[in-house]
Amino acid sequence: MKHAITYRLSRAPLVSVADKRIVTESYKHKQRTAPFHVLFYILEGQFPIIEDGEEYILNEGTLFFLKAGVEHWGGHYIPAGTTFIFMHFFLEDVSMEEVGEEEIPQNEFMPYITFHKNRIKRRNFRETIVTLPKRIDNLQGSDLEHKLLQLAAFYNSGDAFRMLRINGMFSDILADCIQLKFKSDITTAELRIQEIISYLQAHREEPFRSQEIEQHMGLSYKYMEESFKKKVGLTIQQYHTAIRIQEAERLLSTTQDSISEISEKLGYQDPLYFSNVFKKATGVSPRNYRKNIETIIIE
């Protein structure tokens, strides 16, 4: 989407203004290039605006983001009686020049997949890239509308600590926007990958069986493997092994179960084989892993 706001998860938004306005006399939005992003939400009426030559008509229930540094103006008059919420906020935008077109698909946030992929690959979330939707329609009466009204009211309240809480409230609003975007944009292939991951999580205490996954999904394992590896970066079996090792790490650090007991809980009948798989994945044996955990806790 043209002039969509893209940012890293490591960056937090900073709200400078949040308010609600009722248009008492018809007017055109003035021409300007703002140093901050703007969120508009139309409660009643209509709000026409042009951004970089492209006209948008915002109707009741429409949420819209204007990008900082992009010229915008009103091509038509905003009718009297139009009521809207607006929020000015700062959020460091990730430019294509900074990231590169090839990096964005690799680091772009995907619901469910990103969290587990980063944990499995032991990657830092800081490089994950999120893109806000340009607009969302038909939000009348929604929880998101309620949150926008609540934030605008809280910004104008006399609460002495409101600036400590407003940015957290706004981050929650952005998360809702991104969630709505993915609900409308998610592909069948991505839904299928999520279902495979859910299946693997539910069967992490069992040996890997490709035939059972085929039966559960009703699809060829070879076909699923190709799309899964392309999106996640691991084969389905590698992913299953990784989540078993994650569970082993949790049990080693939070229980007194013996290594043999943990091996059995995770479906490994041979503790020596389990130890070899664990060491290959983590670089240390289960015994040394537990020893290091205990040392950290004592220190």
C-alpha positions in Angstrom: 0.0 0.0 0.0 1.3 3.4 -0.9 2.7 5.4 2.0 1.9 2.7 4.6 3.8 3.0 7.9 6.4 0.3 8.4 8.3 -0.1 11.7 10.3 -2.5 13.8 8.8 -4.2 16.8 11.7 -2.7 18.9 10.4 0.8 18.3 7.6 2.2 20.5 5.1 4.9 19.4 5.1 8.3 21.1 1.7 10.1 21.1 1.9 13.9 21.1 -1.8 14.8 20.6 -5.0 12.8 20.9 -8.4 14.5 20.6 -11.9 14.5 19.3 -13.3 17.2 17.1 -16.7 18.3 15.8 -16.7 20.3 12.6 -19.0 23.3 13.2 -18.4 25.0 9.9 -17.5 23.3 6.6 -13.8 23.6 5.7 -10.9 22.1 3.6 -8.1 20.4 5.4 -5.1 22.7 5.0 -2.1 21.7 2.8 1.0 20.6 4.8 3.7 18.1 5.3 3.8 17.0 9.0 6.8 15.7 10.9 4.6 13.2 12.6 2.2 10.4 11.6 -1.6 11.0 12.0 -4.3 8.6 12.9 -7.9 9.7 11.8 -11.0 7.9 12.9 -14.4 9.2 11.6 -17.3 8.9 14.1 -19.8 10.7 12.0 -20.0 12.4 8.6 -17.3 12.3 5.9 -13.6 13.4 5.7 -12.1 13.8 2.3 -8.3 14.0 2.1 -5.6 13.8 -0.5 -2.2 12.3 0.3 0.6 12.7 -2.3 -2.0 13.2 -5.1 -4.2 10.2 -4.1 -7.7 11.0 -2.8 -9.3 9.1 0.1 -12.9 9.5 1.2 -13.1 8.6 4.9 -16.6 7.7 6.0 -18.2 6.9 9.4 -16.3 4.0 10.9 -13.1 4.5 8.9 -9.7 4.5 10.5 -6.9 6.0 8.4 -3.2 6.6 8.8 -1.3 9.6 7.2 2.4 9.1 7.0 4.9 11.6 8.3 6.8 13.6 5.7 4.2 13.1 3.0 2.3 16.1 1.7 -1.4 16.0 2.2 -4.4 18.4 1.8 -8.2 18.5 1.5 -9.5 18.3 -2.0 -13.1 18.8 -0.9 -14.8 20.4 2.0 -15.4 18.5 5.2 -19.1 18.8 5.9 -20.3 20.5 9.1 -21.3 18.0 11.7 -18.5 15.6 10.9 -17.0 14.2 14.1 -13.6 12.6 14.2 -10.8 11.5 16.4 -7.2 12.4 15.5 -3.9 11.4 17.0 -0.5 12.7 16.2 2.3 10.2 16.9 6.0 9.6 16.3 7.2 6.2 15.3 10.4 5.6 13.4 9.5 4.4 9.9 11.6 1.7 8.2 12.4 2.9 4.7 13.0 0.5 1.8 16.4 1.9 1.4 17.3 1.1 4.9 16.0 -2.5 4.9 16.1 -3.6 1.3 13.2 -5.2 -0.6 14.5 -8.7 0.0 14.8 -8.3 3.8 11.2 -7.2 4.4 9.6 -10.6 3.5 12.1 -12.5 5.6 11.6 -10.3 8.7 8.0 -9.3 8.2 5.7 -10.1 11.1 3.3 -13.0 10.6 0.9 -13.9 13.3 1.8 -17.1 15.2 4.6 -18.0 12.8 6.9 -15.1 13.8 6.8 -15.8 17.5 7.6 -19.5 17.1 10.1 -19.1 14.3 12.1 -16.6 16.3 12.1 -18.8 19.3 13.1 -21.9 17.4 15.9 -20.1 15.5 16.8 -18.1 18.7 16.5 -14.8 16.9 15.9 -11.5 18.4 12.5 -9.9 17.9 14.0 -6.5 17.4 14.5 -6.9 13.7 10.9 -8.0 13.1 9.1 -5.6 10.7 5.4 -4.6 11.0 3.4 -2.7 8.5 0.2 -0.8 9.6 -2.8 -1.0 7.3 -3.5 2.2 5.4 -7.2 2.2 6.3 -9.8 0.0 8.1 -13.5 0.4 7.4 -16.7 -0.5 9.2 -15.5 -0.1 12.8 -18.7 1.4 14.1 -19.4 0.1 17.6 -16.3 -2.0 17.7 -13.9 -2.5 20.6 -11.3 -0.6 18.6 -13.6 2.4 18.4 -14.1 2.3 22.1 -10.4 2.2 22.7 -9.9 5.3 20.5 -12.6 7.2 22.4 -11.1 6.1 25.7 -7.6 7.3 24.7 -8.8 10.7 23.5 -10.7 11.2 26.7 -7.8 10.1 28.9 -5.4 12.4 27.0 -7.6 15.3 28.0 -8.2 14.2 31.6 -6.5 15.6 34.6 -4.6 12.4 35.4 -1.1 13.4 36.4 0.3 10.2 35.1 -1.6 10.0 31.8 1.6 10.5 29.7 3.0 7.3 31.2 0.0 5.3 30.1 -1.1 6.8 26.8 1.7 5.3 24.7 0.8 1.8 26.1 -2.8 2.4 25.2 -1.8 3.5 21.7 0.4 0.5 21.2 -2.6 -1.7 22.0 -4.6 0.2 19.4 -1.9 -0.4 16.8 -1.8 -4.1 17.7 -5.6 -4.2 17.1 -5.1 -2.6 13.7 -2.5 -5.1 12.7 -4.6 -8.0 13.9 -7.6 -6.8 11.8 -5.3 -6.4 8.8 -4.1 -10.0 9.0 -7.6 -11.3 9.6 -8.6 -9.8 6.2 -5.4 -10.5 4.3 -4.2 -13.9 5.5 -3.8 -16.5 2.8 -4.9 -20.1 2.7 -1.3 -21.2 2.7 -0.5 -19.2 5.8 -3.6 -20.6 7.6 -2.4 -24.1 6.6 1.1 -23.4 8.1 -0.5 -22.2 11.3 -2.6 -25.4 11.5 0.6 -27.5 11.0 2.4 -25.6 13.8 -0.6 -26.0 16.1 -0.6 -29.8 15.4 3.1 -30.0 16.0 2.7 -28.2 19.3 -0.1 -30.5 20.4 2.1 -33.6 19.6 5.5 -32.4 20.8 5.6 -35.2 23.3 5.5 -37.8 20.5 7.9 -39.1 17.9 7.5 -37.4 14.5 5.2 -39.2 12.1 4.7 -37.6 8.7 1.9 -40.0 7.7 -0.2 -38.8 10.7 0.3 -35.2 9.6 -0.8 -36.1 6.1 -4.0 -37.7 7.5 -4.7 -34.7 9.8 -4.2 -32.2 7.1 -5.6 -34.2 4.2 -2.7 -33.1 2.0 0.5 -34.6 0.6 3.4 -34.3 3.0 5.8 -33.4 0.2 3.4 -30.5 -0.9 3.1 -29.2 2.7 6.9 -29.5 3.3 7.7 -27.3 0.4 5.5 -24.4 1.5 6.3 -24.8 5.2 10.1 -24.6 4.7 9.8 -21.6 2.4 7.8 -19.7 5.0 9.4 -20.9 8.2 12.9 -21.7 7.2 12.8 -25.2 8.6 11.4 -28.6 7.5 8.3 -29.8 9.4 10.4 -32.4 11.1 13.1 -29.9 12.1 10.5 -27.7 13.6 9.0 -30.6 15.5 12.4 -31.5 16.9 13.0 -27.8 17.9 9.8 -27.5 19.9 10.6 -30.8 21.7 14.0 -29.4 22.6 12.4 -26.2 23.8 10.1 -28.2 26.1 13.2 -30.2 27.3 14.9 -26.9 28.2 11.8 -25.8 30.2 11.7 -29.1 32.1 15.4 -29.1 32.8 15.2 -25.6 34.2 11.9 -25.8 36.1 11.6 -29.4 37.4 13.7 -31.9 39.2 12.9 -34.6 36.7 15.8 -36.8 35.7 17.1 -36.7 32.2 15.7 -40.2 31.6 12.3 -39.0 32.8 12.4 -35.9 30.5 13.5 -38.1 27.6 10.5 -40.4 28.2 8.0 -37.5 28.6 9.1 -36.1 25.2 8.7 -39.5 23.4 12.4 -40.4 23.3 12.7 -44.0 24.3 16.5 -43.9 24.4 17.9 -41.2 26.8 21.3 -41.3 25.1 19.7 -40.6 21.7 17.8 -37.7 23.4 21.0 -36.3 24.9 22.7 -36.4 21.5 19.7 -34.6 19.8 19.6 -32.0 22.6 23.4 -31.3 22.4 23.2 -31.0 18.6 20.4 -28.4 19.0 21.8 -26.4 21.9 25.6 -27.0 21.9 25.5 -28.5 25.4 24.4 -31.8 27.0 21.2 -31.8 29.0 23.3 -32.4 32.2 25.5 -29.3 31.5 22.5 -27.3 30.5 20.9 -27.9 33.9 24.1 -27.3 35.6 24.5 -23.9 33.9 20.9 -22.9 34.8 21.5 -23.8 38.4 24.7 -21.7 38.4 22.8 -18.7 37.0 20.1 -19.0 39.6 22.7 -19.2 42.5 24.6 -16.2 41.2 
